[in-house]
Amino acid sequence: MGYSDQRFNVNLSILFTELPLLERPAAAAKAGFGAVELWWPWVDAPTPEQSELDALKQAIEDAGVQLVGLNFYAGRLPGPDRGALSIPGEESEKFRANLAVAADFAKSLGCTALNALYGNRVEGVDPAVQDELALENLVLAAREADRVGAILLIEALNKPESPLCPIVSAPKAIEIVDKVNAATGLGNAKFLMDLYHLSMNGEDLPSVIEQYVSKTGHVQIADNPGRGAPGTGSLPLESLLDQLRAAGYDGWVGLEYKPGDAPSAEAFGWLPAQH
């Protein structure tokens, strides 16, 4: 087994960001990748002009890469925000306005995984009120995802870097997954297992894999410490991915790491030649 047995895709919102958005799909293809994923690219626009959507779709198609994951609108990312769906008022409304737009864009490119980031706690707002709003919005998101034949991903972040986000452990993310599936009856809510975030939380990664692989819809990796490429830190990523594969996970593994000081194209030396 090993890295050569995995299906890797590149997150174009953290790698190749030295290039304009529309040039990144081709850069990923040139680096040897056949698949990409994205955070919602328009941080200030949950409903961008159709021309902007069309241009990105064309860039992905022209590059010959498959879009395998897309975030719903999540506020300023990268930046201070960690999602929008639990934030009362304008941010929640932006999330709802984005649902059909993101789902339709995903469908147009055959993307079948949509990630909904929960969001931070808001000072002065009862956490129970935020959680009630979050469940309402996640139910809407699950139904939109189902409409286009996609799964809804729910991700655990890490407490050191996201101290205001309440979803900072695998069990908590699974709890939300189960609540959404119970509320919709669709069964399309899945766990996004980001091994970097979970390791930053100090979680037992082999145990997390063993317990939750059956509810996992997507995996992302970066090494720890540093959130760099595999081999720059101390996480045993190759053996963890082997364990995932042996446990039955056969989906994509998103590369969501920082390239360091070198150009992104030089950040894949750890990979086998064919990926």
LOPATI-458763 format. One line per 2 residues: number of its first residue (from 0); their letters; for each residue x negated, y, z of N, C-alpha, C, O. Coordinates in steps of 0.001 Angstrom, whole numbers. Each point is the difference from the previous one (the first is absolute). Example, Ala and Ser with C-alpha at 12.3 -4.5 7.8 and 13.67 -1.06 7.14 Angstrom:
<nodes>
0> as> -13190/-5690/7800/890/1190/0/-900/1200/0/-1036/-19/665 | 1386/1069/-1385/-820/1190/60/770/1090/730/-509/1108/169 $
</nodes>
This chain:
<nodes>
0> mg> -846/-1187/0/846/1187/0/-889/1247/0/-1122/-39/-505 | 1616/1136/1065/-793/1223/-11/658/1079/-832/1132/-145/-460 $
2> ys> -1863/1229/276/563/1147/-722/455/-343/-1414/944/601/-512 | -1606/-1559/-116/336/-328/-1384/1387/-626/-127/547/-67/-1100 $
4> dq> 24/-389/2207/1321/-617/-36/1131/990/279/1167/-389/27 | -1501/1658/181/1011/996/354/428/820/-1223/-729/122/-984 $
6> rf> 1928/428/1088/486/942/-1014/-99/1411/582/827/396/821 | -1834/352/-1246/-232/1330/535/606/1073/-900/-40/-101/-1227 $
8> nv> 592/1114/1850/405/1197/-729/-593/1220/687/-372/-64/1172 | 284/1164/-1887/-630/1218/513/1067/1023/369/916/264/-779 $
10> nl> -1044/313/1980/866/1107/377/-583/1297/-562/-1063/455/422 | 1777/123/-1374/-502/1180/-705/217/1293/773/-289/1082/-511 $
12> si> 794/-1182/1732/149/1185/839/-1142/148/1003/-63/989/730 | -840/-1973/-696/-1164/81/881/-1294/-299/-763/-1068/474/387 $
14> lf> 1157/-1248/-1459/-1132/-236/-905/250/732/-1325/1139/153/-441 | -2223/288/-170/33/776/-1252/662/1366/171/442/599/-980 $
16> te> -372/-101/2219/637/1301/208/-885/1157/-441/433/1152/8 | -1683/-1453/-397/-832/1049/-593/478/350/-1412/-437/992/-585 $
18> lp> 1329/-1810/50/561/226/-1333/1425/529/101/684/-260/990 | -228/996/-1996/1416/374/-47/877/-1253/-7/-412/-1047/-498 $
20> ll> 1614/1159/1049/897/-1146/139/162/-780/-1297/-43/-1231/4 | 225/1926/-1092/312/-684/-1255/-1202/-731/-597/157/-799/-923 $
22> er> -1357/1069/1446/-1199/-700/-487/-347/-1222/842/-847/-804/-390 | 1492/664/1530/-377/-1078/916/385/-1393/-496/-795/-924/174 $
24> pa> 1965/716/-781/309/-1351/-472/-1042/-533/-980/-401/-1160/96 | -33/1983/-1024/-1008/-440/-969/-1331/-283/683/-711/-927/-388 $
26> aa> 367/1719/1402/-1243/-237/741/53/-1334/729/-993/-726/55 | 2161/405/506/145/-1294/669/-143/-1140/-997/-641/-1012/285 $
28> ak> 1238/1183/-1445/-111/-1033/-1033/-1450/-175/-436/-467/-1124/-185 | -240/2235/23/-1410/-64/-411/-842/-712/1050/-987/-657/-329 $
30> ag> 1385/792/1613/-725/-662/1092/358/-1480/118/-545/-709/845 | 1461/248/-1693/298/-1428/-43/1292/-421/652/256/-1195/149 $
32> fg> 566/2154/244/1244/-331/691/1193/13/-954/91/821/-912 | 813/-1755/1159/1205/-80/-822/1239/500/696/1090/-21/-572 $
34> av> -1247/482/1836/1160/428/772/-393/1134/937/-1138/91/459 | 2127/779/-188/-222/1167/847/1214/210/902/1080/-536/-251 $
36> el> -1280/1327/1306/1107/440/839/-209/1474/311/-1084/543/-212 | 2145/105/723/-45/1444/231/807/392/1227/1069/-558/252 $
38> ww> -1588/1529/520/857/753/879/844/912/-899/-351/218/-1160 | 1462/316/1686/789/920/-818/-909/1157/-410/-500/719/865 $
40> pw> 274/-522/-2176/-1059/915/-433/317/1486/181/-913/825/35 | 2192/-480/81/387/1411/38/427/358/1426/1178/-96/344 $
42> vd> -2145/511/482/262/157/1425/1022/1098/289/654/-27/1043 | -509/976/-1936/959/1089/202/1271/-175/-814/872/869/15 $
44> ap> -761/-1975/-716/1125/-161/-922/552/-1424/44/-487/-877/-713 | 1506/644/1549/643/-1322/-17/728/-288/-1304/219/-1157/-359 $
46> tp> 160/2234/-357/688/-151/-1289/-721/842/-1038/487/1069/-366 | -1638/-1526/-117/-768/790/-974/709/75/-1342/966/-716/-261 $
48> eq> -1476/1602/-578/534/111/-1354/-165/-1338/-728/-988/-709/192 | 1963/383/-1020/-63/-1255/-750/-1266/-76/-851/-546/-1082/-219 $
50> se> 88/2230/-255/-1215/15/-827/-1214/-491/784/-881/-651/-563 | 831/962/1867/-1116/-475/822/79/-1509/205/-1016/-692/-69 $
52> ld> 2211/186/317/194/-1445/127/-362/-706/-1297/-666/-1035/9 | 1107/1600/-1118/-272/-617/-1303/-1493/-27/-296/-514/-970/-557 $
54> al> -179/2045/935/-1441/65/-278/-759/-1056/802/-921/-629/-521 | 1299/433/1777/-668/-1021/813/332/-1398/-524/-875/-862/-79 $
56> kq> 2123/646/-273/386/-1293/-572/-821/-291/-1253/-491/-1114/-180 | 344/2113/-681/-767/-179/-1233/-1458/-309/292/-606/-839/-666 $
58> ai> 37/1517/1668/-1403/-234/348/-215/-1422/501/-1008/-631/-320 | 1948/134/1100/-105/-1374/506/151/-1002/-1134/-741/-980/-74 $
60> ed> 1693/1227/-800/206/-911/-1137/-1180/41/-960/-447/-1042/-480 | -60/2238/197/-1130/119/-934/-1237/-699/534/-799/-534/-769 $
62> ag> 640/538/2094/-1167/-651/606/126/-1515/7/-987/-713/177 | 2206/226/-372/212/-1446/-11/-53/-623/1379/-305/-1185/133 $
64> vq> 600/1975/907/13/-534/1359/1446/-118/480/891/700/-481 | -682/-1601/1440/1323/-223/576/124/785/1299/-888/-72/850 $
66> lv> 1965/814/-685/291/638/1283/652/-1041/901/1080/-503/-310 | -1737/176/1427/513/-1065/878/494/519/1341/580/-759/776 $
68> gl> -797/2029/-491/489/565/1254/123/1505/-110/-831/662/-623 | 1896/-118/1245/243/1439/-17/632/407/1325/920/-660/484 $
70> nf> -1414/1745/100/628/552/1200/1192/862/-384/-39/720/-998 | 1094/-796/1794/993/1065/-30/-645/1284/520/-1069/-34/610 $
72> ya> 1727/1155/-857/-457/1286/531/-323/-135/1483/789/-553/766 | -1964/1066/-364/-451/-175/1384/-596/1272/585/-744/-56/980 $
74> gr> 1067/1210/-1577/-571/1246/490/-1412/203/-499/-369/-485/-1069 | -421/1206/1851/-1378/311/-397/-895/-1189/337/-336/-251/1157 $
76> lp> -28/-454/-2190/-794/-1218/147/-1012/-49/-1137/418/-96/-1153 | -1733/155/1407/-604/90/1330/243/1372/634/201/996/-696 $
78> gp> -225/-967/1999/285/1222/730/630/-322/1336/-148/-1112/509 | 844/2066/59/523/-181/1357/1221/-904/91/327/-477/1087 $
80> dr> 352/230/-2197/1247/-759/46/-269/-1501/-77/-1038/-436/-499 | 1982/-336/997/-82/-1463/-37/1314/-589/-501/380/-1111/369 $
82> ga> 301/1869/-1209/1299/-421/-479/1031/1073/273/-281/992/672 | 1481/-1197/-1201/1046/1018/90/1325/-544/506/855/780/421 $
84> ls> -659/-2079/-447/1346/-553/147/564/84/1415/1209/-138/185 | -2067/363/824/492/128/1375/-3/1454/472/227/264/1181 $
86> ip> -479/672/-2080/-114/1413/348/1320/697/-308/347/158/-1171 | 407/267/2205/1304/630/-256/-143/1268/-830/-1019/690/47 $
88> ge> 2074/-406/-810/21/1244/-752/-562/-146/-1401/303/-958/-711 | -1122/1917/329/-451/115/-1390/-774/-1223/-481/188/-451/-1129 $
90> es> -1060/-88/1986/-818/-1127/-451/852/-1237/-279/-219/-694/-992 | 1178/420/1853/910/-1121/-247/771/205/-1302/194/-941/-770 $
92> ek> 244/2173/532/734/286/-1234/-890/-196/-1227/452/-503/-1029 | -1711/902/1145/-943/-216/-1110/-182/-1494/-263/-34/-442/-1149 $
94> fr> -81/-326/2233/-144/-1454/-160/1200/-572/-745/-159/-787/-933 | 1353/1183/1344/1201/-527/-647/83/429/-1464/410/-779/-861 $
96> an> -800/2018/591/25/479/-1382/-977/-769/-883/209/-146/-1205 | -1281/-343/1829/-1050/-700/-747/345/-1446/-306/-581/-587/-913 $
98> la> 1512/-2/1652/211/-1449/-73/269/-484/-1421/-697/-888/-491 | 1687/1452/-166/348/-461/-1347/-1094/346/-991/-266/-768/-925 $
100> va> -376/1923/1109/-1070/424/-911/-1164/-992/50/-479/-466/-1034 | 31/151/2258/-1116/-934/154/376/-1396/-474/-794/-674/-657 $
102> ad> 2011/239/993/425/-1340/-395/93/-122/-1516/-430/-1002/-571 | 982/2001/-71/114/-36/-1461/-1374/37/-667/-229/-676/-1003 $
104> fa> -688/1474/1570/-1356/57/-546/-673/-1361/142/-636/-486/-935 | 779/-125/2107/-567/-1332/206/578/-988/-1012/-734/-772/-616 $
106> ks> 2038/805/455/649/-930/-936/-518/184/-1418/-186/-974/-730 | -45/2222/343/-434/283/-1368/-1358/-602/-313/-354/-178/-1166 $
108> lg> -416/-140/2220/-1335/-570/-181/-98/-1426/528/-1095/-557/88 | 2228/-32/261/-15/-1383/484/-601/-161/1367/-464/-1084/351 $
110> ct> 463/2159/440/-539/-49/1362/1069/-520/944/1128/493/-10 | -1466/-1477/820/1006/-664/841/-277/126/1500/480/-816/787 $
112> al> -1249/1831/-387/-262/228/1425/-11/1493/277/-777/747/-595 | 1654/-317/1511/120/1407/366/-229/138/1504/646/-672/804 $
114> na> -1575/1554/-438/-424/152/1387/664/1233/614/-47/1086/-579 | 666/-1255/1749/668/1096/695/-708/268/1325/145/-770/950 $
116> ly> -905/1851/-883/-730/340/1221/923/683/1003/779/885/-355 | -877/-1309/1608/974/331/1035/-10/1474/386/1052/636/69 $
118> gn> -2238/-97/180/-106/1391/424/-365/140/1463/68/-958/769 | -458/2171/-397/-459/299/1357/1162/331/933/1092/362/-439 $
120> rv> -1358/-497/1736/904/527/999/-26/1527/-72/-1038/609/-262 | 2203/-8/501/135/1456/-57/256/529/1406/909/-460/690 $
122> eg> -1708/1417/-279/151/580/1336/1393/594/155/478/734/-864 | 162/-1062/1975/1308/548/287/1162/-794/-569/1160/354/211 $
124> vd> -1466/-1434/-936/1045/-854/-565/-25/-1351/719/-1059/-614/138 | 2203/163/309/109/-1287/681/-475/-1117/-935/509/-119/-1115 $
126> pa> -1475/-700/1547/-448/-1102/-864/1140/-895/-472/-42/-518/-1116 | 1058/332/1955/1134/-836/-408/752/607/-1169/512/-721/-857 $
128> vq> -445/2042/820/642/691/-1128/-822/-211/-1270/554/-260/-1068 | -1867/371/1186/-861/-245/-1158/121/-1442/-490/39/-251/-1205 $
130> de> 19/-686/2139/74/-1407/-391/1338/-328/-669/57/-825/-912 | 1012/1472/1368/1306/-204/-627/-1/534/-1431/496/-650/-919 $
132> la> -1066/1851/747/-131/576/-1341/-885/-881/-879/299/-220/-1174 | -1388/-280/1752/-917/-843/-761/689/-1244/-525/-183/-375/-1158 $
134> le> 976/-267/2005/679/-1209/-440/994/319/-1114/106/-751/-970 | 621/1855/1103/914/408/-1074/-748/168/-1314/439/-487/-1042 $
136> nl> -1567/1177/1098/-753/262/-1223/-664/-1256/-552/-96/-168/-1216 | -360/-709/2095/-602/-1248/-463/1041/-913/-639/-311/-725/-945 $
138> vl> 1528/751/1445/1077/-765/-634/263/538/-1404/158/-773/-946 | -110/2103/811/168/596/-1333/-1154/-390/-919/211/-315/-1171 $
140> aa> -1424/339/1705/-1182/-344/-797/20/-1464/-424/-353/-328/-1132 | 765/-547/2043/70/-1428/-331/1002/-239/-1117/-237/-817/-890 $
142> re> 1355/1528/934/1018/-170/-1045/-491/539/-1335/263/-596/-1044 | -980/1730/1070/-567/528/-1246/-1044/-963/-572/-43/-248/-1205 $
144> ad> -793/-284/2091/-1003/-965/-466/682/-1219/-611/-404/-478/-1060 | 1427/-16/1724/723/-1165/-501/640/292/-1354/50/-870/-870 $
146> rv> 438/2095/697/635/384/-1269/-942/-184/-1184/437/-328/-1103 | -1733/541/1336/-963/-106/-1094/-833/-1279/97/-1039/-118/-650 $
148> ga> 1495/-833/1458/-687/-1282/95/-1302/44/770/-908/-784/-274 | 802/1700/1246/-1242/175/755/194/-357/1462/1124/-90/493 $
150> il> -2244/-112/192/13/-145/1446/-306/1349/642/-598/877/-623 | 1018/-726/1876/-305/1181/795/-1101/-363/981/136/-954/766 $
152> li> -1219/1705/-785/-1122/-263/895/38/935/1198/290/1190/-131 | -589/-1748/1307/-92/769/1239/-1372/-257/597/-371/-1142/275 $
154> ea> -371/2216/-80/-1426/-92/324/-275/429/1434/585/962/499 | -1473/-1682/145/-541/428/1289/-1258/819/-242/-916/-448/-689 $
156> ln> 872/1653/1259/-1202/829/-59/-832/-259/1253/256/-962/723 | -1257/1818/-458/-801/-230/1204/65/1204/935/5/1152/-434 $
158> kp> 45/-1454/1723/219/1036/1015/-1139/1014/93/283/1186/169 | -1557/-1583/-269/-1057/1016/94/120/1097/-1058/-232/1171/300 $
160> es> 590/-1532/-1526/93/986/-1076/1411/559/-172/179/1053/-613 | 820/-1746/1147/1402/430/-138/687/-50/1369/929/-782/199 $
162> pl> -1383/1614/742/490/-112/1377/1478/329/169/603/-393/998 | -13/1099/-1946/1414/368/109/923/-960/-733/1220/157/50 $
164> cp> -1786/-1150/-732/820/-981/-718/346/-1152/948/-894/-546/646 | 2174/167/-551/371/-1081/914/-218/-1402/-559/97/-981/737 $
166> iv> -389/879/-2027/-193/-1326/-610/-1501/-256/-102/-600/174/-1061 | 0/-590/2181/-1453/-171/53/-374/-1382/551/-965/-139/751 $
168> sa> 1738/-868/-1132/-378/-1383/297/778/-900/-946/1074/364/-480 | -1620/-1529/221/711/-959/-854/1347/-402/601/993/-17/-728 $
170> pk> -910/-310/2033/1315/-373/552/1045/1098/-152/1169/-294/-250 | -1573/1563/399/963/1091/-136/490/109/-1441/1191/206/-233 $
172> ai> -2103/-344/-743/420/38/-1396/944/-1144/-320/986/187/-713 | -1280/-1375/1238/864/-1159/-224/1375/222/621/1016/-407/-563 $
174> ei> -989/1049/1716/1279/334/645/860/868/-926/1205/-219/-130 | -1837/1199/-506/737/880/-919/437/-777/-1240/1130/156/-463 $
176> vd> -2007/-981/-70/351/-854/-1147/1252/-807/311/939/-42/-795 | -936/-598/1961/1145/-843/385/1277/819/162/1077/-447/-394 $
178> kv> -1191/1644/972/1170/861/172/591/410/-1348/1218/1/-175 | -2075/342/-759/479/417/-1321/679/-1163/-706/1074/161/-579 $
180> na> -1695/-1323/625/602/-1165/-659/1332/-382/641/929/-415/-693 | -836/555/2022/1259/-304/679/1088/993/-403/1169/-363/-129 $
182> at> -1567/1614/-68/969/1042/-333/485/-93/-1438/1155/322/-282 | -2016/-756/-634/376/-32/-1418/485/-1366/-468/818/-92/-916 $
184> gl> -1321/-972/1543/283/-1341/-487/-719/-344/-1284/252/-1050/-590 | -1143/1918/149/-682/-205/-1284/-1258/-849/127/-368/-721/-928 $
186> gn> -287/810/2080/-1220/-781/205/-1200/488/-780/-988/-723/-126 | 1052/1952/-407/-1106/468/-851/-968/922/725/-919/527/-627 $
188> ak> 1096/-313/1931/-986/750/769/-1135/-943/404/234/-1094/513 | -1464/1541/-754/-1184/-817/267/-1065/837/701/28/1230/-27 $
190> fl> -953/-1927/645/-1114/622/720/-1124/333/-977/-402/-835/-810 | -96/2062/899/-1236/353/-699/-1135/-177/1004/-145/788/935 $
192> md> -652/-1826/-1139/-1081/-353/923/-1287/688/-442/-688/-469/-906 | 375/1583/1554/-1241/722/-275/-1024/-415/1054/103/383/1165 $
194> ly> -1082/-1162/-1585/-944/-577/957/-871/1061/659/-446/-187/1133 | 196/1298/-1823/-768/1086/619/777/614/1163/-526/129/1106 $
196> hl> 1773/247/-1360/789/617/1067/135/-943/1198/-151/421/1147 | 433/-1686/-1418/191/-955/1097/-1284/-190/790/35/-150/1221 $
198> sm> -1165/156/-1912/-1273/-149/704/-294/1229/855/-561/-125/1088 | 933/1307/-1569/-185/1226/782/839/-33/1275/-350/629/998 $
200> ng> 1456/-1364/-1038/831/-164/1187/-539/-1062/954/535/-180/1094 | -1583/-520/-1501/-551/-1049/837/799/-1286/-18/-113/-818/914 $
202> ed> 923/632/-1952/835/-1199/-58/-819/-1223/-429/-1026/116/-671 | 1510/-1279/1079/-628/-1276/-340/435/-348/-1430/1095/-523/-207 $
204> lp> -1954/815/-776/420/-116/-1394/332/-1437/-411/1007/-200/-680 | -1804/-819/1059/414/-1365/-343/1373/-363/563/783/-693/-649 $
206> sv> -501/1165/1858/1306/-279/601/1119/733/-737/1071/-565/-224 | -1313/1809/-149/994/762/-773/317/-717/-1303/1165/-134/-377 $
208> ie> -2200/-323/-304/204/-714/-1262/826/-1255/236/959/-273/-722 | -1342/-479/1736/700/-1260/287/1479/247/300/864/-743/-465 $
210> qy> -579/1781/1236/1378/250/429/869/611/-1090/1187/-314/-95 | -1764/1182/-727/839/869/-821/-199/-141/-1509/579/770/-766 $
212> vs> -1380/-1733/328/-239/-107/-1444/1302/-232/-769/143/464/-1131 | 805/-1178/1740/1245/-312/-713/873/1234/-209/878/3/-863 $
214> kt> -1119/1044/1651/781/1231/-136/-788/1105/-690/437/1150/-47 | -1603/-1505/-490/-890/989/-600/262/121/-1492/28/-995/-725 $
216> gh> 165/2243/274/254/246/-1414/-1176/586/-746/-32/-36/-1231 | -949/583/1962/-1170/606/-640/-1099/93/1044/270/93/1197 $
218> vq> -1521/-118/-1666/-1160/97/877/-900/1116/-508/-179/167/-1207 | -382/590/2133/-1001/1013/-348/-1226/-199/881/92/-485/1128 $
220> ia> -1251/874/-1677/-1239/-173/757/-900/1226/-103/28/752/-974 | -821/-588/2018/-1169/865/62/-818/-527/1157/535/-645/901 $
222> dn> -1823/913/-917/-840/-490/1095/98/949/1196/436/1145/-123 | -853/-1653/1272/41/749/1240/-1291/-275/768/-378/-1162/141 $
224> pg> -313/2192/360/401/1408/-20/-261/687/-1336/-756/-495/-836 | 1396/1643/658/-291/883/-1124/1010/20/-1119/3/934/-803 $
226> rg> 862/-1941/720/973/-120/-1091/-691/18/-1371/506/581/-960 | -1664/-1228/896/-727/-98/-1251/240/-1337/-689/880/-769/386 $
228> ap> -1677/513/-1409/92/-1233/-763/-370/-1199/872/-741/147/972 | 1253/-1332/-1312/-429/-1208/698/-1525/-99/32/-669/207/-1012 $
230> gt> 137/-523/2182/-1445/-89/163/-620/1234/616/-1152/-38/434 | 1899/1141/-387/-523/1214/621/253/26/1497/-605/800/714 $
232> gs> 1482/-1655/-231/303/-107/1425/-206/-1425/472/-843/-728/-525 | 1621/340/1522/-224/-1310/620/1197/-937/-96/-30/-1080/591 $
234> lp> 1082/1455/-1313/1152/-895/-104/-323/-1197/-901/-600/179/-1060 | 982/-1384/1459/-220/-1182/-840/1101/-117/-1062/791/-944/12 $
236> le> -754/1899/-911/1134/100/-923/121/-1213/-915/1110/-446/-292 | -2231/-87/-160/78/-1143/-904/672/-1193/679/855/-655/-595 $
238> sl> -1241/372/1838/599/-1145/691/1460/279/366/821/-917/-3 | -490/2171/318/1394/343/298/883/-176/-1232/1121/-500/98 $
240> ld> -1628/910/-1252/766/-178/-1236/105/-1480/-367/1017/-439/-537 | -2052/-315/824/79/-1457/-190/1103/-590/876/765/-857/-444 $
242> ql> -689/1324/1696/1032/-498/905/1391/360/-519/917/-819/56 | -764/2021/-550/1281/409/-575/384/-897/-1167/1136/-464/-94 $
244> ra> -2084/228/-782/274/-838/-1180/361/-1422/428/940/-591/-532 | -1692/40/1497/264/-1356/479/1368/-102/683/629/-1058/-3 $
246> ag> -177/2184/591/1295/21/685/1168/237/-943/1159/7/415 | -1482/189/-1702/1065/105/-983/189/1357/-639/879/156/-847 $
248> yd> -1688/847/1230/142/1315/-632/-673/-22/-1366/-1193/-281/-109 | 1966/581/-931/-579/-15/-1348/235/1331/-712/-65/75/-1227 $
250> gw> 338/979/2009/273/1308/-579/-1261/818/-226/-1120/-506/74 | 1336/1779/-351/-1097/917/-271/-684/429/1293/616/39/1065 $
252> vg> -1892/279/-1180/-770/595/1083/-441/1381/-472/-827/132/-903 | 1397/892/1534/-308/1366/-398/-1292/492/617/-217/-143/1203 $
254> le> -645/726/-2031/-1240/596/482/304/1442/366/154/856/-871 | -70/-593/2178/382/1310/489/-1116/516/903/197/276/1184 $
256> yk> -1374/-159/-1791/-1155/443/779/-644/1232/-636/219/316/-1169 | -1024/367/1991/-708/1195/-462/-1263/-424/-742/-733/-873/465 $
258> pg> 477/1495/-1623/-1162/-429/-784/-1339/453/563/-1043/-473/-451 | 1047/1370/1419/-1267/528/493/-473/1164/-846/801/662/-660 $
260> da> -2089/-414/677/-532/1164/-704/-166/-232/-1494/-82/963/-763 | 30/-2203/334/-200/-310/-1411/1329/76/-749/1061/-19/624 $
262> ps> -1107/105/-1954/1247/-46/-762/758/-1299/262/-606/-1029/297 | 1919/1079/-408/819/-1181/292/-413/-1199/-848/38/-1135/476 $
264> ae> -431/1371/-1720/-369/-1108/-892/-1155/-820/552/-199/-1144/-407 | -574/1727/1343/-1143/-705/582/343/-658/1342/-890/-486/697 $
266> af> 2181/470/-337/403/-493/1318/499/-1438/-26/672/-440/933 | -996/-303/-2003/519/-1350/-137/-1097/-1046/-151/226/-1082/-544 $
268> gw> -1429/1421/1037/-1110/-924/-118/170/-1288/790/-678/-990/-274 | 1574/995/1248/253/-1173/826/849/-1044/-726/73/-1151/428 $
270> lp> 570/1556/-1528/933/-874/-697/-692/-950/-962/-1031/349/-574 | 1578/-1543/388/-473/-848/-1093/176/714/-1343/813/916/-122 $
272> aq> -1565/-1335/-861/25/699/-1292/1399/6/-611/405/1003/-588 | 331/-2087/711/1345/-63/-563/1026/238/1091/123/-803/926 $
274> h> 615/1900/-1027/1046/279/965/1205/628/-690/995/310/656 $
</nodes>
